[in-house]
Amino acid sequence: MTQADPAVTTHGLTELPEGSKLRAVNAVPAEVAGRRGLRVELTDAVTLEGKPGVDYVDMPTFVIIPASFTNGTIEVNILSRLNGKGPADARAFAGIAYRVTADGDRFEAVYLRPLNGQKTNPASPRDQRAIQYFAYPEWKFDRLREQYPDVDYEAGADIGPDEWITLKVDIDDTRLTATVNGTETLVLSETKAAPVAGAVGLFVDIGSESFFSNLTITPR
């Protein structure tokens, strides 16, 4: 970890940051596509014995990075691909959780579905489901999709699996802007959770082998 500014925390993620906690995942240093980072997957116990909606699918499955973050920006590089252990609808899910409280009892998250990215030419409506916001525990993707069909809590993105992607989220109370590779991709004026201070998480879900590098946390 380096401190370029007292308000900015950076983690190269070439090793597990000091004080981090693992919640239903394994995390080990690794190198992929010419870059070093953390390889993060669900544990075999969750993958092989878990139940959807109880142990995975928009659940607290992440590396928890110590932080006191309410508003500001979080940026990380992600490479994600299928690991062959998930269901047919696995999409290499990986992203950023924030405002993680009490070891994961409440948090918000923005994650990528690289297999739904435009580079894979997915059929509609999958082509508009490459990036997703959700708020745990009340507002997972399926409830948001059902109750707010006219509000875009998900969007398309020009991404694909097995490539490094830069994901940046800017959070201001209940407003959020998510940028993918420098392009504003998801803009929300009303997210689904009250702003509280919490940690930051490297989020993965079922069927994903995900790599994270160069995490920057800038509180505001």
Buried (B, 14 or more C-beta within 10 A) or exposed (E): EEEEEEEBBBBBBBBBBEEBBBBBBBBEEBEBEEBBBBBBBBBEEBBEEBEEEEBBBBBBBBBBBBBEBBBBBBBBBBBBBBBEBBEEEBBBBBBBBBBBEEEBEBBBBBBBBBBBBBBBEBEEEBBBBBBBBBBBBEBBBEBBBEEEEEEBBBBBBEBBBBBBBBBBBBBBEBBBBBBBBEEEBBEBEEBBBEBEEBBBBBBBBBBBBBBBBBBBBBBE
